[in-house]
Amino acid sequence: MELEKLLGMQKQLMEKVPHNHVIKPEHQGLVVAGCGIIEETMEFLNAIGFKSWRPSPLPREAQLEELTDILFFYLELIILSGFSLEQIEQEYKRKHSVNLDRYRRLREGDTSWDKRNEGGL
Protein backbone atom coordinates (compact mmCIF):
# COMPACT_ATOMS: atom_id res chain seq x y z
CA MET A 1 0.00 0.00 0.00
CA GLU A 2 1.28 3.45 -0.81
CA LEU A 3 2.08 5.79 2.05
CA GLU A 4 -0.17 8.50 0.58
CA LYS A 5 -3.11 6.09 0.65
CA LEU A 6 -2.37 5.20 4.27
CA LEU A 7 -2.20 8.90 5.15
CA GLY A 8 -5.59 9.44 3.51
CA MET A 9 -7.07 6.54 5.43
CA GLN A 10 -5.65 7.91 8.69
CA LYS A 11 -7.08 11.38 8.01
CA GLN A 12 -10.47 9.78 7.37
CA LEU A 13 -10.24 7.99 10.70
CA MET A 14 -9.13 11.14 12.52
CA GLU A 15 -12.23 12.97 11.27
CA LYS A 16 -14.36 10.43 13.17
CA VAL A 17 -12.59 10.98 16.50
CA PRO A 18 -14.80 12.92 18.92
CA HIS A 19 -13.45 16.37 19.70
CA ASN A 20 -13.68 15.78 23.43
CA HIS A 21 -10.35 13.92 23.24
CA VAL A 22 -8.44 17.17 23.71
CA ILE A 23 -6.55 17.36 26.98
CA LYS A 24 -8.66 19.12 29.58
CA PRO A 25 -6.95 22.23 30.97
CA GLU A 26 -6.99 20.78 34.50
CA HIS A 27 -5.08 17.72 33.25
CA GLN A 28 -2.50 19.55 31.17
CA GLY A 29 0.08 19.75 33.97
CA LEU A 30 -0.37 16.05 34.74
CA VAL A 31 0.20 15.18 31.09
CA VAL A 32 3.31 17.37 30.90
CA ALA A 33 4.72 15.82 34.09
CA GLY A 34 3.90 12.30 32.90
CA CYS A 35 5.55 12.93 29.55
CA GLY A 36 8.51 14.46 31.37
CA ILE A 37 8.93 11.25 33.38
CA ILE A 38 8.90 9.20 30.18
CA GLU A 39 11.35 11.49 28.38
CA GLU A 40 13.76 11.71 31.30
CA THR A 41 13.57 7.93 31.77
CA MET A 42 14.65 7.48 28.16
CA GLU A 43 17.47 9.98 28.70
CA PHE A 44 18.54 8.01 31.79
CA LEU A 45 18.51 4.75 29.83
CA ASN A 46 20.62 6.40 27.14
CA ALA A 47 22.99 7.62 29.86
CA ILE A 48 23.55 4.10 31.20
CA GLY A 49 24.31 2.83 27.69
CA PHE A 50 21.45 0.38 27.15
CA LYS A 51 21.52 0.53 23.33
CA SER A 52 23.51 -2.22 21.66
CA TRP A 53 24.82 0.24 19.05
CA ARG A 54 25.81 2.79 21.73
CA PRO A 55 26.72 0.67 24.74
CA SER A 56 29.15 3.12 26.37
CA PRO A 57 27.56 4.70 29.41
CA LEU A 58 27.89 8.38 30.19
CA PRO A 59 29.73 9.36 33.36
CA ARG A 60 27.92 8.57 36.62
CA GLU A 61 27.33 12.30 37.19
CA ALA A 62 25.29 12.47 33.96
CA GLN A 63 23.36 9.36 34.95
CA LEU A 64 22.58 10.91 38.33
CA GLU A 65 21.42 14.12 36.66
CA GLU A 66 18.94 12.23 34.46
CA LEU A 67 17.70 10.20 37.42
CA THR A 68 17.20 13.43 39.35
CA ASP A 69 15.24 14.90 36.42
CA ILE A 70 12.87 11.91 36.66
CA LEU A 71 12.39 12.67 40.36
CA PHE A 72 11.59 16.33 39.62
CA PHE A 73 8.77 15.33 37.27
CA TYR A 74 7.56 12.58 39.58
CA LEU A 75 7.30 15.01 42.50
CA GLU A 76 5.48 17.46 40.23
CA LEU A 77 3.07 14.70 39.24
CA ILE A 78 2.39 13.94 42.91
CA ILE A 79 1.73 17.62 43.67
CA LEU A 80 -0.56 18.10 40.67
CA SER A 81 -2.48 14.86 41.32
CA GLY A 82 -3.95 16.24 44.52
CA PHE A 83 -3.23 13.05 46.45
CA SER A 84 -1.66 13.43 49.87
CA LEU A 85 1.57 11.71 50.81
CA GLU A 86 -0.43 9.68 53.31
CA GLN A 87 -2.76 8.44 50.55
CA ILE A 88 0.19 7.55 48.35
CA GLU A 89 1.92 5.74 51.23
CA GLN A 90 -1.23 3.74 52.02
CA GLU A 91 -1.69 2.78 48.37
CA TYR A 92 1.99 1.89 48.05
CA LYS A 93 1.76 -0.44 51.04
CA ARG A 94 -1.43 -2.04 49.69
CA LYS A 95 0.08 -2.55 46.24
CA HIS A 96 3.36 -3.76 47.75
CA SER A 97 1.45 -6.52 49.50
CA VAL A 98 -0.36 -7.42 46.26
CA ASN A 99 2.95 -7.58 44.36
CA LEU A 100 4.60 -9.72 47.04
CA ASP A 101 1.69 -12.13 46.77
CA ARG A 102 1.97 -12.19 42.97
CA TYR A 103 5.70 -13.04 43.13
CA ARG A 104 5.01 -15.74 45.71
CA ARG A 105 2.31 -17.23 43.49
CA LEU A 106 4.56 -16.97 40.43
CA ARG A 107 7.30 -18.96 42.20
CA GLU A 108 4.63 -21.59 42.89
CA GLY A 109 3.64 -21.65 39.19
CA ASP A 110 0.32 -19.83 39.71
CA THR A 111 -0.29 -16.99 37.25
CA SER A 112 -4.08 -16.95 37.58
CA TRP A 113 -3.90 -13.32 38.75
CA ASP A 114 -2.60 -12.27 35.30
CA LYS A 115 -5.74 -11.56 33.27
CA ARG A 116 -3.98 -10.28 30.11
CA ASN A 117 -4.58 -13.47 28.17
CA GLU A 118 -8.30 -13.63 28.86
CA GLY A 119 -10.72 -12.77 26.11
CA GLY A 120 -8.48 -13.83 23.26
CA LEU A 121 -6.10 -10.87 23.60
CORBELVEN-V640071 format. One record per residue. N is the residue number from 1. RES is the residue in three letters. PHI is phi in whole degrees, 0 to 359 (999 if undefined). D_CENTER is the distance of its C-alpha to the mean C-alpha in whole Angstrom. Layout:
N;RES;PHI;D_CENTER
N;RES;PHI;D_CENTER
This chain:
1;MET;999;33
2;GLU;286;33
3;LEU;299;30
4;GLU;299;32
5;LYS;294;32
6;LEU;296;28
7;LEU;298;28
8;GLY;297;30
9;MET;296;29
10;GLN;294;26
11;LYS;299;27
12;GLN;299;29
13;LEU;295;26
14;MET;297;25
15;GLU;293;28
16;LYS;273;27
17;VAL;290;24
18;PRO;299;25
19;HIS;281;25
20;ASN;275;23
21;HIS;277;19
22;VAL;294;20
23;ILE;298;17
24;LYS;292;19
25;PRO;307;21
26;GLU;289;20
27;HIS;258;16
28;GLN;301;16
29;GLY;296;15
30;LEU;296;12
31;VAL;294;11
32;VAL;297;12
33;ALA;295;11
34;GLY;298;7
35;CYS;294;8
36;GLY;298;10
37;ILE;299;8
38;ILE;297;6
39;GLU;298;10
40;GLU;292;11
41;THR;296;9
42;MET;295;11
43;GLU;296;14
44;PHE;296;14
45;LEU;298;14
46;ASN;298;17
47;ALA;293;19
48;ILE;274;19
49;GLY;78;20
50;PHE;276;18
51;LYS;279;19
52;SER;294;23
53;TRP;270;24
54;ARG;216;23
55;PRO;282;24
56;SER;284;25
57;PRO;288;23
58;LEU;283;23
59;PRO;303;25
60;ARG;305;24
61;GLU;298;24
62;ALA;291;22
63;GLN;297;19
64;LEU;297;20
65;GLU;298;20
66;GLU;293;16
67;LEU;296;15
68;THR;293;17
69;ASP;299;15
70;ILE;300;12
71;LEU;298;14
72;PHE;305;15
73;PHE;292;12
74;TYR;295;11
75;LEU;297;15
76;GLU;298;15
77;LEU;298;12
78;ILE;298;14
79;ILE;300;17
80;LEU;289;17
81;SER;291;15
82;GLY;85;19
83;PHE;278;18
84;SER;278;21
85;LEU;298;20
86;GLU;296;23
87;GLN;297;20
88;ILE;294;17
89;GLU;297;20
90;GLN;299;21
91;GLU;293;18
92;TYR;300;17
93;LYS;297;20
94;ARG;298;20
95;LYS;292;17
96;HIS;301;18
97;SER;297;21
98;VAL;299;20
99;ASN;294;18
100;LEU;301;21
101;ASP;295;23
102;ARG;299;21
103;TYR;294;21
104;ARG;298;25
105;ARG;296;25
106;LEU;299;24
107;ARG;301;26
108;GLU;272;29
109;GLY;86;28
110;ASP;259;27
111;THR;244;23
112;SER;297;24
113;TRP;287;22
114;ASP;274;19
115;LYS;265;20
116;ARG;297;18
117;ASN;267;21
118;GLU;277;23
119;GLY;77;24
120;GLY;76;25
121;LEU;270;21
